[in-house]
Amino acid sequence: MTGHERTGGRWLAFVESNTTGTGREFCAAARARGLRPVLLTRDPGRYVYVEQDDIDTRLLDTGDLAAVVDCCAGLVLDGGLAGVASSSEYFVSTAARAAAKLGLPAADGDAIARCRDKETQGAALAAAGVPVPACTAVGEVADAVRAADGIGHPVVLKPVLGSGSVGVRLCRDRDETRRWADELLSRSTDERGNPVPTRILVQEAVEGPEFSVETFDNAVVTVVAKHIGPRPYFVETGHEVPAPVPDATAAALGDTALRALAALGLGWGAAHTELRMSAHGPVVIEVNPRLAGGMIPVAVRAALGIDLVDAVIARAAGQSRTPAGPGRRHAAVRFLRNEREGLVTGIGGVEAAQTAPGVVAVAIGTAPGRTVRVTNTFQDRLGCVVATGTDGEQAGHRAAAAARLIRIELEEPALPDEGVAG
């Protein structure tokens, strides 16, 4: 039993977690409310913060709903269970279904599961008249090429289930479409080792700046401007809160996001809707039935005084939300991205980044002894900085400057022996 366990209070169970950022924040928020966070996981070693923050864990097959419910039922008997939640998109439905089975506060787990299937989600949104990209789901490479021909290149290919830009790629012609469709359809598991569906989406490439709308229940909290890395991938490299756009643009984005939630049967707790502002107006790229990742909640709290992490914990535990506090009006997130592979041998500059002007949070998502790879997904983000400023531009400059102070030292993999001529 850890020191935190001895403080008393009911458990709050988390089914898996984001590896950094909000995963760590969820546990801290639970403790701040007098609850005992416990992480239900197949592999606690995936989460750097678990050991650092002395988080209690339970080992089990989190892909098995019955196992999750059984574990939670045990927590009910061991001091009481306030609620079940997850910061991971892969497990929000499992958490909601487990909570409902135990009579605890919960969103509609079935609606969440339907939303997570991007094929089903897109069809529901289109049927409700919500603007979405033209899209076709396929299970064969040849069908992907035909679908792309019908939509018109360039197109975006992505898994039917997925998160964090995993497997998402712009394909500019038939050859790229054929090669990437073959790559996606040949994958048998995702980055967590889970089996993946043998279907992918071929989606119209919508041009225009990207935003997200953060909502809680049926209300817009804020609109976030997003920075995306170089094509052909879609890895997020930063955010601004609130988005520096005219009020009419923010209102149009927010209204479109609320229409999408209504069409999907969502509206309990947090949601994170990604959109692009096309020449014809907002287009919903996808709705995520969960709190935003990428340290967006930390930036929202710094800019607006609204603690979305605490709100999610309060809702899951059946407690009342904390009123908004003072904010600093503008905040930005910038990520430290990995651009080469190797073994992490050291991390420096963190203190300098933490004390840089305007910085309110620094998070590191790796540790010495870990091997990092270039994946062109969210996993390439080895750290991030959140900073505030008098406007979005100053906040962004401060966050970027502080991120540059952080050094992830790598020992590059040895090159294969080239052989010696005999």
RODO-2510 file (C-alpha; in nm, 4 decimals, decimal comma):
residues 422
     n   res          X          Y          Z
     1     m     0,0000     0,0000     0,0000
     2     t     0,1411     0,3377    -0,1005
     3     g     0,1383     0,6551     0,0991
     4     h    -0,1370     0,7909    -0,1246
     5     e    -0,3560     0,4903    -0,0518
     6     r    -0,3305     0,5474     0,3204
     7     t    -0,4830     0,8927     0,2860
     8     g    -0,8265     0,7299     0,2405
     9     g    -1,0972     0,8294    -0,0027
    10     r    -1,2729     0,6242    -0,2654
    11     w    -1,0958     0,4910    -0,5711
    12     l    -1,1271     0,6503    -0,9132
    13     a    -1,0368     0,3911    -1,1745
    14     f    -0,8716     0,4865    -1,5035
    15     v    -0,8827     0,2329    -1,7855
    16     e    -0,5432     0,2787    -1,9524
    17     s    -0,4273     0,6347    -2,0195
    18     n    -0,2610     0,8818    -2,2474
    19     t     0,1118     0,8263    -2,2115
    20     t     0,1727     1,1908    -2,1143
    21     g    -0,0160     1,5121    -2,0663
    22     t    -0,3763     1,4535    -1,9690
    23     g    -0,3110     1,1015    -1,8395
    24     r    -0,0931     1,2428    -1,5680
    25     e    -0,3314     1,5357    -1,5169
    26     f    -0,6278     1,3003    -1,4625
    27     c    -0,4527     1,1323    -1,1706
    28     a    -0,3484     1,4641    -1,0176
    29     a    -0,7032     1,5992    -1,0474
    30     a    -0,8452     1,2882    -0,8790
    31     r    -0,6078     1,3308    -0,5870
    32     a    -0,6956     1,6980    -0,5589
    33     r    -1,0593     1,5912    -0,5087
    34     g    -0,9669     1,3493    -0,2304
    35     l    -0,9932     1,0409    -0,4521
    36     r    -0,7426     0,7584    -0,4977
    37     p    -0,6438     0,7166    -0,8640
    38     v    -0,5752     0,3623    -0,9793
    39     l    -0,4651     0,2756    -1,3312
    40     l    -0,6078    -0,0417    -1,4831
    41     t    -0,3573    -0,1494    -1,7465
    42     r    -0,1944    -0,4336    -1,9317
    43     d     0,1447    -0,2642    -1,9168
    44     p     0,2220     0,0036    -1,6562
    45     g     0,5696     0,0388    -1,8084
    46     r     0,4153     0,2341    -2,0973
    47     y     0,3473     0,5257    -1,8645
    48     v     0,6469     0,7229    -1,7390
    49     y     0,4391     0,9142    -1,4856
    50     v     0,3088     0,6064    -1,3011
    51     e     0,6311     0,5416    -1,1139
    52     q     0,7225     0,9092    -1,0852
    53     d     0,3876     0,9981    -0,9268
    54     d     0,3446     0,6769    -0,7276
    55     i     0,0205     0,5780    -0,9011
    56     d    -0,1399     0,2535    -0,7882
    57     t    -0,1985     0,0022    -1,0693
    58     r    -0,3955    -0,3148    -1,1395
    59     l    -0,2736    -0,5536    -1,4081
    60     l    -0,5449    -0,7002    -1,6291
    61     d    -0,6612    -0,7402    -1,9882
    62     t    -0,8186    -0,3991    -2,0414
    63     g    -0,9512    -0,5131    -2,3783
    64     d    -1,1898    -0,7453    -2,1907
    65     l    -1,4897    -0,5522    -2,0559
    66     a    -1,5799    -0,8300    -1,8133
    67     a    -1,2287    -0,8213    -1,6661
    68     v    -1,2502    -0,4443    -1,6244
    69     v    -1,5896    -0,4714    -1,4523
    70     d    -1,4616    -0,7475    -1,2221
    71     c    -1,1589    -0,5390    -1,1244
    72     c    -1,3782    -0,2353    -1,0583
    73     a    -1,6171    -0,4469    -0,8529
    74     g    -1,3204    -0,5456    -0,6382
    75     l    -1,2410    -0,1789    -0,5833
    76     v    -1,6000    -0,1233    -0,4690
    77     l    -1,5331    -0,3730    -0,1893
    78     d    -1,1863    -0,2290    -0,1179
    79     g    -1,2747     0,1161     0,0076
    80     g    -1,5388     0,2128    -0,2482
    81     l    -1,5315     0,3237    -0,6123
    82     a    -1,6352     0,6759    -0,7089
    83     g    -1,6170     0,6311    -1,0840
    84     v    -1,4477     0,4916    -1,3944
    85     a    -1,2885     0,7048    -1,6665
    86     s    -1,0143     0,7058    -1,9294
    87     s    -0,7984     0,9679    -2,0940
    88     s    -0,7301     0,7282    -2,3846
    89     e    -0,9597     0,7340    -2,6860
    90     y    -0,9084     0,3598    -2,7223
    91     f    -1,0729     0,2936    -2,3844
    92     v    -1,3358     0,5661    -2,3279
    93     s    -1,6130     0,3323    -2,4406
    94     t    -1,4892     0,0521    -2,2132
    95     a    -1,4747     0,2927    -1,9182
    96     a    -1,8278     0,4217    -1,9848
    97     r    -1,9722     0,0714    -2,0202
    98     a    -1,7978    -0,0505    -1,7041
    99     a    -1,9247     0,2503    -1,5075
   100     a    -2,2799     0,1967    -1,6310
   101     k    -2,2738    -0,1716    -1,5320
   102     l    -2,1727    -0,0691    -1,1798
   103     g    -2,4383     0,2007    -1,1534
   104     l    -2,1824     0,4832    -1,1639
   105     p    -2,2044     0,8086    -1,3641
   106     a    -2,1385     0,7351    -1,7314
   107     a    -2,1773     0,8548    -2,0856
   108     d    -2,3532     0,6352    -2,3419
   109     g    -2,0869     0,3696    -2,4071
   110     d    -2,2630     0,2440    -2,7199
   111     a    -2,2786     0,5936    -2,8694
   112     i    -1,9082     0,6369    -2,7949
   113     a    -1,8249     0,3052    -2,9618
   114     r    -2,0235     0,4015    -3,2723
   115     c    -1,8488     0,7376    -3,2799
   116     r    -1,5053     0,5769    -3,2587
   117     d    -1,5752     0,3832    -3,5789
   118     k    -1,5035     0,6548    -3,8332
   119     e    -1,7049     0,4818    -4,1058
   120     t    -2,0164     0,4742    -3,8868
   121     q    -1,9501     0,8247    -3,7590
   122     g    -1,9141     0,9730    -4,1051
   123     a    -2,2354     0,8109    -4,2274
   124     a    -2,4313     0,9405    -3,9265
   125     l    -2,2989     1,2938    -3,9713
   126     a    -2,3692     1,2977    -4,3450
   127     a    -2,7228     1,1654    -4,2878
   128     a    -2,7869     1,4502    -4,0425
   129     g    -2,6653     1,7102    -4,2911
   130     v    -2,3461     1,7922    -4,1010
   131     p    -2,0727     1,8953    -4,3497
   132     v    -1,8119     1,6168    -4,3771
   133     p    -1,5546     1,5183    -4,6408
   134     a    -1,6587     1,2789    -4,9145
   135     c    -1,5526     0,9380    -4,7862
   136     t    -1,5577     0,5682    -4,8759
   137     a    -1,4653     0,2712    -4,6574
   138     v    -1,2826    -0,0135    -4,8319
   139     g    -1,1193    -0,3437    -4,7504
   140     e    -0,9105    -0,4011    -5,0638
   141     v    -0,6273    -0,2060    -5,2234
   142     a    -0,7939    -0,1990    -5,5648
   143     d    -1,1111    -0,0604    -5,4068
   144     a    -0,9068     0,2128    -5,2379
   145     v    -0,7660     0,3223    -5,5730
   146     r    -1,1126     0,3199    -5,7312
   147     a    -1,2550     0,5204    -5,4417
   148     a    -0,9733     0,7750    -5,4706
   149     d    -1,0363     0,8072    -5,8440
   150     g    -1,4019     0,8753    -5,7700
   151     i    -1,3322     1,1345    -5,5014
   152     g    -1,0369     1,2878    -5,6836
   153     h    -0,6771     1,3118    -5,5718
   154     p    -0,5348     1,4136    -5,3365
   155     v    -0,7111     1,1983    -5,0775
   156     v    -0,6480     1,1118    -4,7142
   157     l    -0,6201     0,7463    -4,6129
   158     k    -0,6718     0,6477    -4,2497
   159     p    -0,7755     0,3472    -4,0403
   160     v    -1,1446     0,3075    -3,9555
   161     l    -1,0380     0,3022    -3,5899
   162     g    -0,7489     0,5116    -3,4714
   163     s    -0,6173     0,8143    -3,2867
   164     g    -0,3181     1,0447    -3,2725
   165     s    -0,2686     1,0603    -3,6515
   166     v    -0,1679     0,6921    -3,6540
   167     g    -0,1858     0,5661    -4,0126
   168     v    -0,3184     0,8961    -4,1509
   169     r    -0,1532     1,0054    -4,4741
   170     l    -0,2162     1,2321    -4,7707
   171     c    -0,1940     1,0447    -5,1001
   172     r    -0,1441     1,2645    -5,4025
   173     d    -0,1830     1,0132    -5,6839
   174     r    -0,2837     0,6545    -5,7618
   175     d     0,0611     0,5118    -5,6855
   176     e     0,0735     0,6696    -5,3391
   177     t    -0,2825     0,5566    -5,2710
   178     r    -0,2016     0,2008    -5,3763
   179     r     0,1135     0,1820    -5,1654
   180     w    -0,0398     0,3325    -4,8490
   181     a    -0,3596     0,1298    -4,8763
   182     d    -0,1473    -0,1836    -4,9003
   183     e     0,0521    -0,0721    -4,5941
   184     l    -0,2599    -0,0071    -4,3841
   185     l    -0,4475    -0,3171    -4,4913
   186     s    -0,1467    -0,5379    -4,4197
   187     r    -0,1292    -0,4262    -4,0560
   188     s    -0,2682    -0,6868    -3,8193
   189     t    -0,2355    -0,4852    -3,4963
   190     d    -0,2269    -0,1226    -3,3865
   191     e     0,0492     0,0432    -3,1814
   192     r    -0,0960    -0,1119    -2,8651
   193     g    -0,0945    -0,4640    -3,0081
   194     n    -0,4729    -0,4732    -3,0551
   195     p    -0,6194    -0,6374    -3,3672
   196     v    -0,7194    -0,3783    -3,6256
   197     p    -1,0199    -0,3801    -3,8608
   198     t    -0,9435    -0,4825    -4,2164
   199     r    -1,1065    -0,1653    -4,3523
   200     i    -0,9714     0,1819    -4,4147
   201     l    -1,1195     0,5162    -4,5125
   202     v    -1,0491     0,6985    -4,8355
   203     q    -1,1411     1,0577    -4,7597
   204     e    -1,1549     1,3821    -4,9532
   205     a    -0,8630     1,6101    -4,8632
   206     v    -1,0262     1,9278    -4,7326
   207     e    -0,8116     2,2376    -4,7680
   208     g    -0,8141     2,5134    -4,5089
   209     p    -0,6835     2,5877    -4,1597
   210     e    -0,7492     2,3243    -3,8930
   211     f    -0,9255     2,3830    -3,5630
   212     s    -1,0750     2,1876    -3,2780
   213     v    -1,3826     2,2746    -3,0776
   214     e    -1,3709     2,1731    -2,7129
   215     t    -1,7121     2,1082    -2,5614
   216     f    -1,8458     1,9952    -2,2265
   217     d    -2,1977     1,8550    -2,2194
   218     n    -2,3777     2,0583    -2,4862
   219     a    -2,1779     2,3797    -2,4525
   220     v    -1,8780     2,5126    -2,6422
   221     v    -1,5846     2,5835    -2,4122
   222     t    -1,3439     2,7226    -2,6720
   223     v    -1,2135     2,6963    -3,0271
   224     v    -0,8484     2,5929    -3,0655
   225     a    -0,6211     2,6706    -3,3608
   226     k    -0,3999     2,3789    -3,4598
   227     h    -0,0558     2,3621    -3,6205
   228     i     0,0083     2,0571    -3,8380
   229     g     0,3481     1,9169    -3,9381
   230     p     0,4675     1,8711    -4,2964
   231     r     0,2659     1,6698    -4,5449
   232     p     0,2012     1,3932    -4,6275
   233     y     0,1377     1,3310    -4,2548
   234     f    -0,0904     1,5143    -4,0125
   235     v     0,1011     1,5224    -3,6849
   236     e    -0,0024     1,8132    -3,4640
   237     t     0,2904     2,0355    -3,3684
   238     g     0,1147     2,3011    -3,1623
   239     h    -0,2060     2,4752    -3,0543
   240     e    -0,3353     2,8231    -2,9716
   241     v    -0,6123     2,8848    -2,7170
   242     p    -0,8377     3,0553    -2,8023
   243     a    -0,8000     3,0444    -3,1802
   244     p    -0,7106     3,3893    -3,3174
   245     v    -1,0134     3,4143    -3,5477
   246     p    -1,3082     3,6540    -3,5814
   247     d    -1,6050     3,5902    -3,3521
   248     a    -1,8212     3,4887    -3,6491
   249     t    -1,5693     3,2202    -3,7494
   250     a    -1,5492     3,0834    -3,3945
   251     a    -1,9297     3,0779    -3,3737
   252     a    -1,9619     2,8893    -3,7030
   253     l    -1,7070     2,6293    -3,5911
   254     g    -1,8768     2,5900    -3,2533
   255     d    -2,2267     2,5568    -3,3992
   256     t    -2,1079     2,2923    -3,6455
   257     a    -1,9433     2,0926    -3,3659
   258     l    -2,2645     2,0978    -3,1582
   259     r    -2,4645     1,9762    -3,4590
   260     a    -2,2192     1,6895    -3,4938
   261     l    -2,2541     1,5895    -3,1274
   262     a    -2,6327     1,5899    -3,1556
   263     a    -2,6212     1,3719    -3,4669
   264     l    -2,4028     1,1168    -3,2860
   265     g    -2,6046     1,1017    -2,9642
   266     l    -2,3244     1,2540    -2,7605
   267     g    -2,3284     1,5484    -2,5215
   268     w    -2,2389     1,4000    -2,1806
   269     g    -1,9071     1,5287    -2,0581
   270     a    -1,6147     1,6267    -2,2787
   271     a    -1,5756     1,5989    -2,6559
   272     h    -1,3056     1,7129    -2,8964
   273     t    -1,4241     1,7859    -3,2514
   274     e    -1,1700     1,8447    -3,5277
   275     l    -1,2681     2,0629    -3,8224
   276     r    -1,1213     2,2450    -4,1179
   277     m    -1,2457     2,5836    -4,2289
   278     s    -1,2899     2,5313    -4,6023
   279     a    -1,3771     2,7961    -4,8582
   280     h    -1,7425     2,6939    -4,8103
   281     g    -1,7421     2,6902    -4,4301
   282     p    -1,6621     2,4480    -4,1482
   283     v    -1,6175     2,0791    -4,2323
   284     v    -1,6074     1,8172    -3,9572
   285     i    -1,3066     1,5889    -4,0000
   286     e    -1,3864     1,3749    -3,6965
   287     v    -1,5513     1,3829    -3,3555
   288     n    -1,3603     1,2377    -3,0623
   289     p    -1,5885     1,1431    -2,7695
   290     r    -1,3343     1,2366    -2,5053
   291     l    -1,1336     1,5197    -2,3623
   292     a    -0,8679     1,6586    -2,5940
   293     g    -0,5137     1,5338    -2,5610
   294     g    -0,1998     1,7200    -2,6612
   295     m    -0,2017     1,9337    -2,3439
   296     i    -0,4964     2,1329    -2,4802
   297     p    -0,6775     2,1133    -2,1427
   298     v    -0,3720     2,2627    -1,9709
   299     a    -0,3705     2,5481    -2,2227
   300     v    -0,7467     2,6000    -2,1766
   301     r    -0,7003     2,6250    -1,8006
   302     a    -0,4113     2,8704    -1,8388
   303     a    -0,5921     3,0886    -2,0921
   304     l    -0,9524     3,0779    -1,9718
   305     g    -0,9421     2,9548    -1,6126
   306     i    -1,1628     2,6567    -1,7048
   307     d    -1,0293     2,3249    -1,5733
   308     l    -1,1614     2,0623    -1,8149
   309     v    -0,9606     1,7824    -1,6544
   310     d    -1,1175     1,8556    -1,3176
   311     a    -1,4588     1,8771    -1,4868
   312     v    -1,4173     1,5283    -1,6351
   313     i    -1,3084     1,3877    -1,2976
   314     a    -1,5986     1,5590    -1,1212
   315     r    -1,8495     1,4228    -1,3712
   316     a    -1,7086     1,0686    -1,3531
   317     a    -1,7165     1,0768    -0,9714
   318     g    -2,0636     1,2320    -0,9467
   319     q    -1,9291     1,5521    -0,7921
   320     s    -2,0072     1,9140    -0,8808
   321     r    -1,7778     2,1081    -1,1107
   322     t    -1,5441     2,3782    -0,9859
   323     p    -1,6363     2,7291    -1,1101
   324     a    -1,4006     2,8864    -1,3626
   325     g    -1,1101     3,0771    -1,2136
   326     p    -0,8992     3,3620    -1,3503
   327     g    -0,7272     3,3018    -1,6831
   328     r    -0,4538     3,4805    -1,8719
   329     r    -0,6524     3,5122    -2,1984
   330     h    -0,4060     3,3440    -2,4345
   331     a    -0,2008     3,0240    -2,4220
   332     a    -0,0091     2,8091    -2,6674
   333     v     0,1300     2,4566    -2,6830
   334     r     0,4437     2,3604    -2,8730
   335     f     0,5763     2,0059    -2,9054
   336     l     0,9310     1,8801    -2,9034
   337     r     0,9313     1,6344    -3,1936
   338     n     1,1640     1,3430    -3,2496
   339     e     1,3301     1,3471    -3,5913
   340     r     1,5678     1,0522    -3,5542
   341     e     1,5836     0,7149    -3,3856
   342     g     1,7967     0,6055    -3,0959
   343     l     1,8285     0,5189    -2,7292
   344     v     1,7545     0,8037    -2,4872
   345     t     2,0665     0,8572    -2,2764
   346     g     1,9768     1,1829    -2,1063
   347     i     1,7304     1,4713    -2,0863
   348     g     1,8458     1,8256    -2,0220
   349     g     1,7176     2,1797    -2,0181
   350     v     1,3890     2,0997    -1,8450
   351     e     1,4460     2,3431    -1,5569
   352     a     1,5448     2,6169    -1,7989
   353     a     1,2253     2,5566    -1,9961
   354     q     1,0131     2,5566    -1,6796
   355     t     1,1459     2,8958    -1,5726
   356     a     1,1309     3,0592    -1,9162
   357     p     0,8970     3,3602    -1,9602
   358     g     0,5271     3,2720    -1,9612
   359     v     0,5749     2,8967    -1,9238
   360     v     0,3060     2,7260    -1,7131
   361     a     0,3758     2,3588    -1,7907
   362     v     0,6482     2,1343    -1,9301
   363     a     0,5855     1,7649    -1,9954
   364     i     0,8385     1,5040    -2,1065
   365     g     0,7067     1,1836    -2,2615
   366     t     1,0182     0,9712    -2,2576
   367     a     1,2957     0,8729    -2,0178
   368     p     1,6581     0,7563    -2,0268
   369     g     1,6807     0,3955    -2,1343
   370     r     1,3868     0,4145    -2,3738
   371     t     1,4238     0,3703    -2,7471
   372     v     1,2522     0,6283    -2,9655
   373     r     1,1586     0,5856    -3,3286
   374     v     1,0262     0,8067    -3,6057
   375     t     0,6647     0,7024    -3,6608
   376     n     0,5054     1,0165    -3,8114
   377     t     0,2405     0,9980    -3,5380
   378     f     0,1793     1,1550    -3,1968
   379     q     0,4447     0,9159    -3,0630
   380     d     0,7121     1,1389    -3,2173
   381     r     0,6232     1,4119    -2,9652
   382     l     0,8800     1,3580    -2,6897
   383     g     0,7859     1,6623    -2,4893
   384     c     0,5822     1,9783    -2,4889
   385     v     0,5604     2,3253    -2,3384
   386     v     0,2543     2,5348    -2,2541
   387     a     0,3051     2,9107    -2,2250
   388     t     0,0859     3,2180    -2,1894
   389     g     0,1109     3,5609    -2,3446
   390     t    -0,0718     3,8863    -2,4079
   391     d    -0,1897     3,7407    -2,7381
   392     g    -0,1656     3,4114    -2,9254
   393     e     0,1453     3,5174    -3,1137
   394     q     0,3433     3,5991    -2,7994
   395     a     0,2244     3,2792    -2,6285
   396     g     0,3353     3,0756    -2,9299
   397     h     0,6778     3,2396    -2,9432
   398     r     0,7306     3,1784    -2,5724
   399     a     0,6278     2,8123    -2,5924
   400     a     0,8496     2,7500    -2,8964
   401     a     1,1501     2,9241    -2,7367
   402     a     1,1145     2,7195    -2,4184
   403     a     1,0764     2,3940    -2,6134
   404     r     1,4062     2,4653    -2,7877
   405     l     1,5789     2,4683    -2,4484
   406     i     1,4969     2,1008    -2,3882
   407     r     1,7557     1,8461    -2,5027
   408     i     1,6721     1,4806    -2,5587
   409     e     2,0109     1,3102    -2,5857
   410     l     2,0144     1,0037    -2,8083
   411     e     2,2621     0,7283    -2,8727
   412     e     2,2006     0,6472    -3,2358
   413     p     2,1606     0,2818    -3,3336
   414     a     2,4774     0,1176    -3,4573
   415     l     2,4923     0,0792    -3,8335
   416     p     2,5019    -0,2767    -3,9703
   417     d     2,8477    -0,4086    -4,0479
   418     e     2,9299    -0,3399    -4,4070
   419     g     3,1566    -0,6419    -4,4245
   420     v     3,5250    -0,6628    -4,5056
   421     a     3,6487    -0,7577    -4,8482
   422     g     3,8498    -1,0808    -4,8437
***
